[in-house]
């Protein structure tokens, strides 16, 4: 896995809300995927972890999510080990994968309404505002089967930002898209710094964050 590539933050670089990793190691079937991994990421950063398939990118995201445990080291949020504040930390997370997760039987607006109902109310923004952020306000009631792959991924991103997450994790978010659509999706992630959201992207595309 390559060192993280970062788009500079436009937000305040405060220690109190940084995501940090100290000496992370991950071992699978006696094979070390990574070890001695350290990083510090401040609000508004857009960071890419890149490398070929099988190098441990998804495993790293699972550890950062708190869904997996590192073999060594710790992940801290606001200076506290995430294992000591799971509920509070999880409430600040959103996730986007290469599979957009959009319900085919629901319109974009209905998809967001369900996401809003399942999430953390105090961070919620208007559903129309979330769709506007991803350029889909004019398709809020569209039949999902009429949307392109890129538009469906935009709905998935809008679902993730409904609650203004402090940390957004994306696992191969452009894996099923052509280069032009990949650039559009990356531009959307770059805009998240207006919320002060930290974005972590795992991708095998070494040039993705530079597009």
VMD Tcl script that draws the C-alpha trace (Angstrom):
set ca {
  {0.00 0.00 0.00}
  {1.29 3.43 -0.96}
  {1.57 6.39 1.41}
  {-1.66 8.40 1.58}
  {-2.14 11.09 -1.07}
  {-3.91 14.14 0.33}
  {-5.87 17.05 -1.05}
  {-5.14 19.94 1.37}
  {-7.86 20.86 3.80}
  {-9.63 24.19 3.78}
  {-10.77 23.65 7.35}
  {-9.11 24.31 10.69}
  {-6.32 21.93 11.57}
  {-7.25 21.20 15.16}
  {-5.88 18.27 17.12}
  {-9.24 17.78 18.85}
  {-10.97 16.44 15.73}
  {-8.13 14.68 13.94}
  {-8.21 11.02 12.88}
  {-4.93 9.35 13.75}
  {-3.40 5.91 13.40}
  {-0.45 4.76 15.44}
  {1.57 1.70 14.40}
  {-1.26 -0.12 12.64}
  {-0.58 -3.66 11.44}
  {-2.86 -6.14 9.70}
  {-2.00 -9.82 9.20}
  {-4.12 -12.27 7.17}
  {-3.27 -15.99 6.99}
  {0.26 -15.34 8.29}
  {0.80 -12.70 5.61}
  {1.43 -9.10 6.67}
  {-0.73 -6.76 4.59}
  {0.72 -3.68 6.25}
  {2.57 -2.76 9.42}
  {3.88 0.31 11.20}
  {1.22 2.48 9.52}
  {0.96 5.97 11.01}
  {-1.10 8.91 9.82}
  {-2.84 12.04 11.05}
  {-5.75 13.45 9.05}
  {-7.43 16.76 9.85}
  {-10.97 17.98 9.05}
  {-11.60 18.67 5.39}
  {-8.74 16.51 4.10}
  {-9.41 14.22 1.14}
  {-7.01 11.30 1.47}
  {-6.44 8.35 -0.85}
  {-4.98 5.00 0.18}
  {-3.91 3.40 -3.05}
  {-2.35 0.16 -4.15}
  {-3.16 -3.00 -6.11}
  {-6.02 -5.33 -5.23}
  {-5.19 -7.50 -2.23}
  {-2.78 -5.08 -0.56}
  {-5.08 -4.42 2.41}
  {-7.04 -1.27 1.49}
  {-10.44 -2.69 2.44}
  {-8.98 -4.26 5.58}
  {-7.66 -0.83 6.56}
  {-11.07 0.78 6.03}
  {-12.68 -1.93 8.15}
  {-10.21 -1.19 10.93}
  {-10.88 2.55 10.64}
  {-14.63 1.83 10.73}
  {-14.19 -0.22 13.87}
  {-15.50 -3.34 12.12}
  {-12.11 -5.04 12.37}
  {-9.32 -4.97 14.91}
  {-5.69 -4.24 14.02}
  {-3.12 -6.85 14.92}
  {-1.05 -3.99 16.28}
  {-1.60 -0.30 16.92}
  {-4.66 1.87 17.39}
  {-6.98 4.28 15.59}
  {-7.95 7.43 17.48}
  {-10.67 9.99 16.87}
  {-10.54 13.28 18.78}
  {-7.62 11.87 20.73}
  {-9.51 8.79 21.95}
  {-9.12 5.17 20.85}
  {-12.21 4.40 18.75}
  {-12.72 1.14 20.66}
  {-13.46 3.23 23.75}
  {-16.16 5.36 22.10}
  {-17.78 3.12 19.50}
  {-21.30 4.58 19.57}
  {-20.18 8.20 19.36}
  {-17.61 7.45 16.67}
  {-19.98 5.36 14.55}
  {-22.50 8.20 14.59}
  {-19.93 10.42 12.82}
  {-19.26 7.91 10.00}
  {-20.72 7.42 6.54}
  {-19.65 4.88 3.94}
  {-19.74 4.71 0.14}
  {-18.71 1.59 -1.78}
  {-18.30 0.70 -5.44}
  {-21.82 -0.74 -5.18}
  {-23.93 2.39 -4.69}
  {-26.52 0.65 -2.48}
  {-29.47 2.54 -4.02}
  {-32.84 0.78 -3.67}
  {-34.07 0.23 -7.21}
  {-37.73 0.46 -6.24}
  {-37.35 3.91 -4.65}
  {-36.79 7.35 -6.12}
  {-33.64 9.29 -5.18}
  {-35.67 11.37 -2.73}
  {-37.19 8.27 -1.13}
  {-33.75 6.67 -0.82}
  {-32.53 9.75 1.06}
  {-35.64 9.87 3.24}
  {-34.92 6.33 4.50}
  {-31.27 7.21 5.11}
  {-32.37 10.27 7.06}
  {-34.72 8.20 9.22}
  {-31.98 5.70 10.08}
  {-29.30 8.23 10.90}
  {-28.31 10.81 13.45}
  {-30.89 13.60 13.44}
  {-28.79 16.43 14.85}
  {-26.52 16.54 11.79}
  {-29.29 16.17 9.22}
  {-29.54 18.54 6.26}
  {-32.43 18.98 3.86}
  {-32.89 16.11 1.42}
  {-33.18 18.50 -1.50}
  {-29.95 20.18 -0.37}
  {-28.17 16.82 -0.33}
  {-29.40 16.03 -3.85}
  {-28.41 19.50 -5.00}
  {-24.88 18.93 -3.67}
  {-24.51 15.96 -6.03}
  {-26.25 17.61 -9.00}
  {-29.47 15.57 -8.88}
  {-32.05 18.03 -7.59}
  {-33.87 17.90 -10.93}
  {-34.15 14.09 -10.67}
  {-35.40 13.75 -7.12}
  {-38.46 11.74 -8.20}
  {-36.87 9.86 -11.09}
  {-37.28 6.11 -11.49}
  {-33.87 4.68 -10.45}
  {-33.77 2.39 -13.51}
  {-33.62 5.51 -15.70}
  {-30.49 6.79 -13.94}
  {-27.01 6.18 -15.30}
  {-24.38 4.36 -13.25}
  {-22.78 7.67 -12.34}
  {-26.12 9.16 -11.28}
  {-26.88 6.13 -9.11}
  {-23.48 6.54 -7.45}
  {-24.36 10.21 -6.86}
  {-27.52 9.09 -5.05}
  {-25.35 6.80 -2.94}
  {-23.08 9.72 -2.06}
  {-26.10 11.91 -1.25}
  {-27.36 9.17 1.12}
  {-23.98 9.27 2.84}
  {-23.95 13.04 3.33}
  {-27.52 13.50 4.56}
  {-26.18 13.71 8.12}
  {-23.09 15.81 7.36}
  {-20.69 13.08 8.52}
  {-17.43 14.15 10.07}
  {-15.75 11.15 8.42}
  {-16.66 9.64 5.05}
  {-15.06 6.36 3.96}
  {-15.18 5.31 0.31}
  {-14.07 1.88 -0.91}
  {-13.37 1.84 -4.67}
  {-16.16 4.41 -5.26}
  {-15.35 4.72 -8.99}
  {-14.63 1.06 -9.63}
  {-17.57 0.60 -12.03}
  {-17.31 3.99 -13.77}
  {-15.48 5.23 -16.84}
  {-12.68 7.84 -16.47}
  {-14.95 10.84 -17.14}
  {-17.50 9.78 -14.53}
  {-14.69 8.92 -12.11}
  {-13.45 12.50 -12.32}
  {-16.96 13.81 -11.64}
  {-17.33 11.62 -8.56}
  {-13.92 12.70 -7.26}
  {-14.92 16.34 -7.69}
  {-17.93 15.64 -5.48}
  {-15.72 14.18 -2.75}
  {-13.45 17.23 -2.94}
  {-16.43 19.47 -2.16}
  {-17.01 17.77 1.17}
  {-14.55 20.12 2.82}
  {-17.31 22.76 2.87}
  {-18.82 20.62 5.65}
  {-15.45 20.07 7.31}
  {-15.83 16.39 6.45}
  {-12.73 14.21 6.28}
  {-12.81 11.85 3.27}
  {-10.78 8.63 3.07}
  {-10.78 6.86 -0.28}
  {-9.40 3.39 -0.96}
  {-8.65 2.81 -4.64}
  {-6.37 0.78 -6.90}
  {-6.24 3.77 -9.28}
  {-2.98 5.50 -8.40}
  {-3.97 8.68 -10.25}
  {-7.53 8.97 -8.96}
  {-7.03 11.73 -6.42}
  {-4.89 13.72 -8.88}
  {-7.56 13.86 -11.59}
}
mol new
graphics top color blue
foreach p $ca { graphics top sphere $p radius 0.5 }
foreach p [lrange $ca 0 end-1] q [lrange $ca 1 end] { graphics top cylinder $p $q radius 0.2 }
display resetview
